[in-house]
Amino acid sequence: MPFARADDGVRIYYEVHGRGTPIALAYGIGGNTDMWDVNRDALAACPRLILWEPRGHARSGSPRDPAWNRTMLEFLARCDRRSRG
């Protein structure tokens, strides 16, 4: 399972599927990336699909300071760089 490590050490779970321009999907409260399973293959057929679980959700870690939050764009840029190798 891929994880990106945030600046404060929290591990953030993510998945990358497909190739091309990335599209990132987020889910509502109470979900996780598994909710995209039924659509993942179709969505990954053209663009690169990035699924992620925010801090404190499902497989991602929780920060020591719950008020600290990394912006989605910073996190997705890190995932994108990692997925390119």
WODADA-V149453 format. One record per pair of residues at least 24 apart in sequence whose ideal C-beta (glycine too) atoms are under 8 Angstrom apart, sorted by the first residue. I is the first residue (numbers start at 1). J is the second residue. D is the distance in whole Angstrom. If there is no record, write none. Layout:
BEGIN
i->I j->J d->D
i->I j->J d->D
END
This chain:
BEGIN
i->1 j->59 d->7
i->2 j->79 d->8
i->2 j->82 d->7
i->3 j->59 d->8
i->3 j->60 d->8
i->4 j->75 d->7
i->4 j->78 d->5
i->4 j->79 d->6
i->4 j->82 d->6
i->6 j->55 d->8
i->6 j->63 d->8
i->6 j->70 d->5
i->6 j->75 d->7
i->7 j->70 d->7
i->8 j->63 d->6
i->8 j->64 d->7
i->8 j->65 d->8
i->8 j->68 d->6
i->10 j->55 d->6
i->10 j->60 d->7
i->10 j->61 d->4
i->10 j->62 d->7
i->10 j->63 d->5
i->11 j->60 d->6
i->11 j->61 d->4
i->12 j->52 d->6
i->12 j->53 d->7
i->12 j->54 d->8
i->12 j->55 d->7
i->12 j->60 d->5
i->12 j->61 d->7
i->12 j->75 d->6
i->13 j->52 d->7
i->13 j->53 d->5
i->13 j->58 d->7
i->13 j->59 d->4
i->13 j->60 d->5
i->14 j->50 d->6
i->14 j->51 d->7
i->14 j->52 d->4
i->14 j->53 d->7
i->14 j->79 d->5
i->15 j->49 d->8
i->15 j->50 d->7
i->15 j->51 d->4
i->15 j->52 d->8
i->16 j->48 d->6
i->16 j->49 d->7
i->16 j->50 d->6
i->16 j->79 d->7
i->16 j->83 d->4
i->17 j->41 d->8
i->17 j->43 d->8
i->17 j->44 d->4
i->17 j->48 d->7
i->17 j->49 d->4
i->17 j->51 d->8
i->18 j->43 d->8
i->18 j->44 d->3
i->18 j->45 d->7
i->18 j->46 d->7
i->18 j->47 d->6
i->18 j->48 d->5
i->18 j->49 d->5
i->19 j->48 d->6
i->20 j->46 d->6
i->20 j->47 d->5
i->20 j->48 d->5
i->21 j->47 d->5
i->21 j->48 d->7
i->22 j->47 d->7
i->22 j->48 d->4
i->22 j->49 d->7
i->22 j->50 d->5
i->22 j->76 d->7
i->22 j->80 d->5
i->23 j->47 d->5
i->23 j->48 d->7
i->23 j->49 d->6
i->23 j->50 d->7
i->24 j->50 d->4
i->24 j->51 d->8
i->24 j->52 d->7
i->24 j->72 d->7
i->24 j->76 d->5
i->25 j->49 d->7
i->25 j->50 d->7
i->25 j->51 d->6
i->26 j->52 d->7
i->26 j->54 d->7
i->26 j->72 d->7
i->31 j->57 d->8
i->32 j->57 d->6
i->32 j->58 d->4
i->32 j->59 d->7
i->33 j->58 d->7
i->48 j->80 d->8
i->48 j->83 d->7
i->50 j->76 d->6
i->50 j->79 d->6
i->50 j->80 d->7
i->50 j->83 d->8
i->52 j->76 d->7
i->52 j->79 d->7
END
